[in-house]
């Protein structure tokens, strides 16, 4: 029976020869991820359902990453991390990336952050997991965060679940999953140098709406997709949830395998690679020409409120924010540096690396003979510590949080009211190229105006 990638992965993890959309199957889980927001609740469900002395199904398959509320004086956020630490010690969880340097306040960079080697902290879960070898083709990865769909960029089935489900997975290592129908989005042609993955996914969401892929697997392919590095592929799958998708997925290829092998443990088995059958059935198919697309922006207050950057040139901004699991990866900062090199920003501009590895890349990666960090500093940007920071708003002292109704161009994934702080803030979602060009101009700007110089 012909199947899509998503169907093949679910069938394999359910021990079946085949599955069809709409079926509910009992699946083995390879990796469960949780963080400081949902981890304590998931642990509470686990204890309630399995008993106070219960053990997790496999302490090597649980990854815990405090990342959302790290640089804050908020005692309740600190308590969440303490609960995680206690659970990790009790259960012998192997993969726990501890923010030893939780401090009072986040206006300045905590001293301990200057030496990432002194802590096991890694940064935002959705970037830290693949960087640390936890995201592999053919596997089933669940996480207590809606943007867990990011990891489908590696040819895995990855989706977000709630605390109740996660508590059950902690004890059983299994979960009932309904097989989603698949939708295919093919991007033909080469990627223009003024477009990024963020433009592609914002275009798709604008095309089908924020509910256009409700509980569907969004499968992306085509020449333009295959030309993207793993950072960019993660951006596309990360935002599948913004169209209502159950998961986003891209077939693994040599680009994927090279990344995974480079970060795999010495004794790691060879990844299992699935591809959709040529005659697999899709609920819908879309074919797009990457070269025909323009830099795209999502206006307030929805990722589906699409416009081109050129159409919004009269929108003046107060702030630019380049960061998050969507827009705070190395490729994102390299793109922004192409615009910012030799220029100065006209508005307050925050640079927030997603992980400590990305932070180190600010010094390792160069554009026009300068490090990314040097370019951003010379341009007048403020560089923050690796974390989720203002993407989710968070406590009042969160780095970069909008505490007044500013107009912001941001590389994050959501622009709902209050998402980055003030409920009346006007948040425009854009690619790092567009965000950087807008920061220089002080208004939303098509990056083609900055790249042709």
Residue pairs with C-beta under 8 A, 6 or more apart in sequence:
1 17
1 18
1 20
2 277
2 278
2 279
2 280
2 281
3 11
3 18
3 19
3 276
3 277
3 280
4 182
4 217
4 219
4 276
4 277
4 280
4 281
4 282
5 155
5 182
5 217
5 219
5 249
5 251
5 274
5 275
5 276
6 157
6 179
6 180
6 182
6 217
6 219
6 247
6 249
7 18
7 19
7 20
7 21
7 179
7 182
7 280
8 274
8 276
9 138
9 139
9 140
9 156
9 157
9 274
10 19
10 25
10 27
10 140
10 157
10 177
10 179
11 17
11 18
11 19
11 25
12 138
12 272
12 274
13 27
13 28
13 29
13 30
13 140
13 157
14 25
14 26
14 27
14 28
15 28
16 25
19 25
19 179
20 179
21 179
21 180
21 181
21 182
21 283
22 178
22 179
22 181
23 178
23 179
24 176
24 177
24 178
24 179
25 176
25 177
25 178
25 179
26 174
26 175
26 176
27 140
27 174
27 175
27 176
27 177
28 140
28 173
28 174
29 61
29 140
29 141
29 142
29 169
29 173
29 174
29 175
30 61
30 136
30 139
30 140
30 141
31 61
31 62
31 63
31 129
31 134
31 135
31 139
31 140
31 141
31 142
32 61
32 62
32 63
32 141
32 142
32 143
32 166
32 169
32 170
33 62
33 63
33 64
33 65
33 125
33 129
33 134
33 141
33 142
33 143
33 144
33 145
33 148
34 42
34 62
34 63
34 64
34 65
34 143
34 144
34 166
35 64
35 65
35 66
35 67
35 68
35 125
35 144
35 145
36 66
36 67
36 68
36 69
36 70
36 77
36 80
36 81
36 84
37 68
37 69
37 80
37 144
37 145
37 392
38 144
38 145
38 162
38 163
38 166
39 64
39 66
39 80
39 83
39 84
39 87
39 144
40 80
40 83
40 84
41 163
41 167
42 144
42 163
42 166
42 167
42 170
43 83
43 84
43 87
43 167
43 170
44 163
44 167
45 163
45 164
45 166
45 167
45 168
46 54
46 56
46 166
46 167
46 168
46 170
46 171
47 54
48 167
49 167
49 168
49 171
50 170
50 171
54 171
55 91
56 62
56 91
56 93
56 170
56 171
57 169
57 170
57 171
57 172
57 173
58 173
59 91
59 92
59 93
59 94
60 94
60 95
61 173
62 91
62 93
62 94
62 95
62 170
63 95
63 96
63 97
63 125
63 129
63 134
64 84
64 87
64 88
64 93
64 95
64 96
64 97
65 97
65 122
65 124
65 125
65 128
65 129
66 80
66 81
66 84
66 97
66 98
66 99
66 121
67 99
67 122
67 123
67 124
67 125
67 128
67 387
67 388
68 387
68 388
68 392
68 394
69 77
69 80
69 388
69 394
69 395
69 398
70 77
70 81
70 99
70 102
70 121
70 385
70 387
70 388
71 102
71 103
71 105
71 106
71 110
71 385
71 387
71 389
71 397
71 398
71 399
72 78
72 102
72 105
72 106
72 394
72 395
72 397
72 398
73 103
73 104
73 105
73 395
73 397
74 395
74 397
77 102
77 394
77 395
78 102
81 99
81 102
84 96
85 96
85 98
87 93
88 96
88 98
95 132
95 134
96 120
97 120
97 121
97 122
97 128
97 132
98 119
98 120
98 121
99 119
99 121
100 112
100 118
100 119
100 120
100 121
101 110
101 111
101 112
101 113
101 119
101 121
103 110
103 112
105 397
106 385
106 397
106 398
106 399
107 397
107 399
109 384
109 385
110 385
112 118
112 119
113 385
113 386
116 356
116 359
116 360
121 356
121 386
122 128
122 131
122 132
122 355
122 356
122 357
123 353
123 354
123 355
123 356
123 357
123 358
123 359
123 386
123 387
124 324
124 325
124 328
124 354
124 355
124 386
124 387
124 388
125 143
125 145
125 325
126 145
126 147
126 148
126 150
126 151
126 234
126 238
126 325
126 354
127 234
127 325
127 328
127 329
127 354
127 355
127 358
128 354
128 355
128 357
129 135
129 141
129 151
130 151
130 154
130 230
130 234
130 259
130 263
131 263
131 355
131 357
132 263
133 260
133 263
133 264
133 265
133 268
134 141
135 141
135 151
135 154
135 156
135 158
135 260
136 154
136 156
136 260
136 264
136 268
136 271
137 154
137 155
137 156
137 252
137 256
137 257
137 260
137 271
137 272
137 273
137 274
138 155
138 156
138 252
138 271
138 272
138 273
138 274
139 156
139 157
139 272
140 156
140 157
140 158
141 148
141 151
141 156
141 157
141 158
142 148
142 158
142 159
142 160
142 161
142 165
142 166
142 169
142 175
143 151
143 158
143 159
143 160
143 161
144 160
144 161
144 162
144 163
144 166
145 160
146 160
146 241
147 160
147 238
147 239
147 241
147 325
147 326
147 413
148 158
148 159
148 160
148 161
149 158
149 159
149 160
149 237
149 238
149 240
149 241
149 245
149 246
149 247
149 248
150 158
150 234
150 237
150 238
150 248
150 325
151 158
151 234
151 237
152 158
152 237
152 240
152 247
152 248
152 249
152 250
153 230
153 233
153 234
153 236
153 237
153 238
153 248
153 249
153 250
153 256
154 230
154 250
154 252
154 256
154 259
154 260
155 249
155 250
155 251
155 252
155 256
155 271
155 273
155 274
156 249
157 247
157 249
158 237
158 247
159 246
159 247
160 241
161 169
161 175
165 175
168 175
169 175
178 215
180 215
180 216
180 217
180 246
180 247
181 215
181 216
181 217
181 282
181 283
182 216
182 217
182 218
182 219
182 276
182 280
182 281
182 282
182 283
183 213
183 216
183 217
183 218
183 219
183 245
183 282
183 283
183 284
183 285
183 286
184 219
184 220
184 221
184 276
184 282
184 284
184 285
184 286
185 204
185 218
185 219
185 220
185 221
185 222
185 285
185 286
185 288
186 220
186 221
186 222
186 285
186 286
186 287
186 288
187 200
187 220
187 221
187 222
187 223
187 224
187 225
187 288
187 289
187 290
188 222
188 223
188 224
188 287
188 288
188 289
188 290
189 222
189 223
189 224
189 289
189 290
189 291
189 292
190 223
190 224
190 227
190 290
190 291
191 224
191 227
191 228
191 290
192 290
192 291
193 451
194 295
194 433
194 446
194 447
194 448
194 451
195 290
195 293
195 295
195 431
195 433
196 232
196 235
196 332
196 335
196 431
196 432
196 433
197 228
197 232
197 233
197 235
197 236
197 431
198 235
198 239
198 296
198 326
198 327
198 411
198 429
198 430
198 431
198 432
199 293
199 294
199 295
199 296
199 431
199 434
200 224
200 236
200 288
200 290
200 293
201 235
201 236
201 238
201 239
201 240
201 242
202 239
202 296
202 297
202 298
202 303
202 306
202 429
202 430
203 288
203 293
203 296
203 306
204 218
204 243
204 286
204 288
205 212
205 239
205 242
205 243
205 298
205 303
205 304
205 306
206 296
206 298
206 304
206 305
206 306
207 286
207 306
208 243
208 286
209 243
209 304
210 242
210 243
210 244
210 302
210 303
210 304
211 243
211 244
212 243
212 244
213 240
213 243
213 244
213 245
214 244
214 245
215 244
215 245
215 246
216 244
216 245
216 246
216 283
217 245
217 246
217 247
217 248
217 249
218 237
218 240
218 243
218 245
218 247
218 248
218 249
219 248
219 249
219 250
219 251
219 276
219 282
220 233
220 236
220 237
220 248
220 249
220 250
221 250
221 251
222 287
222 288
222 290
223 290
224 290
225 233
225 236
225 250
226 253
226 255
228 236
228 255
229 255
229 331
230 255
230 256
230 259
231 329
231 330
231 331
231 332
232 331
233 250
233 256
234 325
234 329
235 326
235 327
235 329
235 332
236 248
236 250
237 247
237 248
237 249
237 250
238 248
238 325
238 326
238 413
239 248
239 303
239 326
239 413
240 247
240 248
241 248
242 303
242 304
242 413
242 414
243 303
243 304
250 256
251 273
251 274
251 275
251 276
252 260
252 271
252 273
252 274
257 271
257 273
260 271
294 308
294 309
294 310
294 446
295 308
295 309
295 310
295 430
295 431
295 433
295 434
295 446
295 447
295 448
296 306
296 307
296 308
296 309
296 430
296 431
297 306
297 307
297 308
297 309
297 312
297 409
297 428
297 429
297 430
297 434
297 444
298 304
298 305
298 306
298 307
298 415
298 428
298 429
298 430
299 305
299 306
299 307
299 312
299 415
299 428
300 415
300 417
300 426
300 427
300 428
301 415
301 416
301 417
301 427
302 415
302 416
303 413
303 414
303 415
303 429
308 446
309 430
309 434
309 437
309 438
309 444
309 445
309 446
309 447
310 446
312 428
312 444
313 443
313 444
313 445
313 446
314 443
315 407
315 428
315 443
315 444
316 407
316 442
316 443
317 347
317 407
317 408
317 409
317 428
317 438
317 439
317 442
317 443
317 444
318 347
318 348
318 406
318 407
318 408
319 347
319 348
319 349
319 350
319 402
319 406
319 407
319 408
319 409
320 345
320 347
320 348
320 349
320 350
320 408
320 409
320 410
320 435
320 436
320 438
320 439
321 349
321 350
321 352
321 390
321 400
321 408
321 409
321 410
321 411
321 412
321 420
321 435
322 328
322 332
322 333
322 336
322 349
322 350
322 351
322 352
322 410
322 411
322 432
322 435
322 436
323 350
323 351
323 352
323 353
323 354
323 384
323 389
323 390
323 391
323 400
323 411
323 412
324 352
324 354
324 388
324 389
324 391
324 410
324 411
324 412
324 413
325 354
325 388
325 391
325 413
326 411
326 412
326 413
327 410
327 411
327 412
327 413
327 431
327 432
327 435
328 352
328 353
328 354
328 358
328 411
329 354
329 358
330 357
330 358
330 361
330 365
332 411
332 432
333 351
333 353
333 358
333 361
333 362
333 365
333 372
333 376
333 432
334 365
334 367
334 372
335 431
335 432
335 433
335 436
336 351
336 376
336 432
336 433
336 435
336 436
337 367
337 372
337 375
337 376
337 436
338 367
338 433
338 436
338 451
339 433
339 436
339 437
339 440
339 447
339 450
339 451
340 375
340 376
340 379
340 381
340 436
340 439
340 440
341 367
341 368
341 370
341 375
341 379
342 368
343 379
343 440
343 450
344 378
344 379
344 380
344 440
345 379
345 380
345 381
345 439
345 440
346 439
346 440
346 441
346 442
347 439
347 442
348 382
349 379
349 380
349 381
349 382
349 439
350 381
350 382
350 383
350 384
350 389
350 390
350 399
350 400
351 362
351 376
351 381
351 382
351 383
351 384
352 383
352 384
352 385
352 386
352 387
352 389
352 390
352 399
352 400
353 359
353 361
353 362
353 383
353 384
353 386
354 386
355 386
356 386
358 386
359 385
359 386
361 372
362 371
362 372
362 373
362 376
362 383
363 371
363 372
363 373
364 371
365 371
365 372
366 372
367 375
368 375
370 378
373 383
376 383
377 383
379 440
381 439
382 400
384 399
384 400
385 399
387 399
388 394
389 398
389 399
389 400
389 401
390 398
390 399
390 400
390 401
390 402
390 420
390 421
391 412
391 413
391 414
391 419
391 420
392 419
392 420
393 401
393 418
393 419
393 420
393 421
394 401
396 403
398 421
401 420
401 421
402 408
402 420
402 421
402 422
402 425
403 421
403 422
404 422
404 425
405 422
405 424
405 425
405 426
406 422
406 425
406 426
407 425
407 426
407 428
408 420
408 425
408 426
408 427
408 428
409 428
409 430
409 434
409 435
409 438
409 439
409 444
410 420
410 427
410 428
410 429
410 430
410 435
411 429
411 430
411 431
411 432
411 435
412 419
412 420
412 427
412 429
413 429
414 429
415 427
415 428
415 429
417 423
417 424
417 425
418 425
419 427
420 427
428 444
430 438
430 444
431 447
433 447
433 450
433 451
434 444
434 445
434 446
434 447
436 447
436 450
437 445
437 446
437 447
437 449
437 450
438 444
438 445
440 450
441 449
441 450
